[in-house]
Amino acid sequence: MITAPASPSEYPDRDLDCELAIEPYFNELMNFAELTGRNSSIIAISMLRHCSVGHLPPQADLDSAIHEAFSTLELVALASGWQRAEILAALAGLCRRYLRRKPGTPVDHATGSTARQPKL
């Protein structure tokens, strides 16, 4: 289950909350991609390119299992109360951080975290 926004209206750090809400599912999908022999960097690049302009990649850019998984993530996030633009921005941010990792450094499986820390 993806955590719902703290409020249905705009609030400070709503974008960060969206990112944190979908991050575990993003990490799970990227780990699945790696474990099944897919090139997760290419997936992240395609996701970043398309999310940055307002849509998920077409199925032609991703294999059907990965495309379906990201489409499902988007639908569940929408049902949880997030807006499409927030979801796509969060996915783009997660992809940027994923691509900045050093090659061979796995996502932190203990915390599932690749997201930036909240501003204090």
C-alpha positions in Angstrom: 0.0 0.0 0.0 1.3 3.4 -0.9 0.9 6.0 1.9 -1.6 8.7 1.2 -0.7 12.4 1.3 -0.9 14.0 4.7 -3.6 16.4 3.3 -5.6 16.4 0.1 -4.5 20.0 -0.5 -1.0 21.4 -1.1 1.4 21.6 1.8 5.1 22.0 2.3 7.2 19.0 1.3 4.2 17.2 -0.4 6.6 16.4 -3.2 9.0 14.8 -0.8 6.2 12.8 0.9 5.1 11.5 -2.5 8.7 10.4 -3.3 9.0 8.7 0.1 5.6 7.0 -0.4 6.6 5.4 -3.7 10.3 4.9 -3.1 10.0 1.3 -1.6 8.0 0.2 -4.7 10.4 1.9 -7.1 13.3 0.2 -5.3 11.6 -3.2 -5.4 10.9 -2.8 -9.2 14.5 -1.8 -9.9 15.8 -4.7 -7.8 13.5 -7.0 -9.7 14.9 -5.7 -13.0 18.5 -6.3 -11.8 17.7 -9.8 -10.5 16.0 -10.9 -13.7 18.9 -9.7 -15.9 17.4 -6.5 -17.2 19.6 -3.4 -17.5 18.2 -1.3 -14.7 20.2 1.8 -15.8 18.5 1.7 -19.2 15.1 1.4 -17.5 16.0 4.4 -15.2 17.1 6.5 -18.2 13.9 5.7 -20.1 11.8 6.5 -17.0 13.7 9.7 -16.4 13.4 10.9 -20.0 9.7 10.2 -20.1 8.6 11.2 -16.6 10.4 14.5 -17.0 8.0 15.4 -19.9 4.9 14.2 -18.2 4.2 10.5 -19.0 5.5 7.0 -18.3 7.5 5.4 -21.1 5.6 3.6 -23.8 5.6 -0.2 -23.6 8.0 -0.2 -26.6 10.7 1.3 -24.4 10.3 -1.2 -21.6 9.6 -4.9 -21.6 6.0 -5.7 -20.8 6.5 -6.8 -17.2 8.4 -3.7 -16.2 6.0 -1.4 -18.1 3.0 -3.1 -16.3 4.7 -2.8 -12.9 5.4 0.9 -13.3 1.8 1.5 -14.7 0.4 -0.3 -11.6 2.6 1.7 -9.3 1.2 4.9 -10.9 -2.4 3.6 -10.6 -2.0 2.7 -6.9 -0.4 6.0 -6.2 -3.3 7.8 -7.9 -5.8 5.8 -5.9 -3.9 6.7 -2.7 -4.5 10.4 -3.4 -1.3 11.6 -5.2 -1.6 13.6 -8.4 -0.1 12.3 -11.6 2.3 15.2 -11.9 3.6 14.5 -8.4 4.0 10.8 -9.1 6.0 11.4 -12.3 8.2 14.1 -10.6 8.8 11.6 -7.8 9.8 8.9 -10.2 12.1 11.2 -12.1 13.8 12.2 -8.9 14.2 8.6 -7.8 15.6 7.7 -11.3 18.1 10.6 -11.0 19.4 9.3 -7.7 19.4 5.8 -8.9 21.6 6.7 -11.8 24.0 8.7 -9.6 24.8 5.6 -7.5 28.2 4.1 -8.0 28.1 1.1 -10.3 27.6 -2.0 -8.2 26.3 -0.3 -5.1 22.9 -1.9 -4.4 19.9 0.0 -3.1 19.9 -0.1 0.7 17.8 -3.2 1.3 17.6 -2.5 5.1 15.9 0.8 4.6 15.0 0.7 1.0 16.3 4.2 0.8 17.8 6.1 -2.1 15.7 9.3 -1.4 17.1 12.6 -0.2 16.8 13.4 3.5 14.0 15.8 4.5 15.0 19.4 5.1 15.2 20.2 8.8 
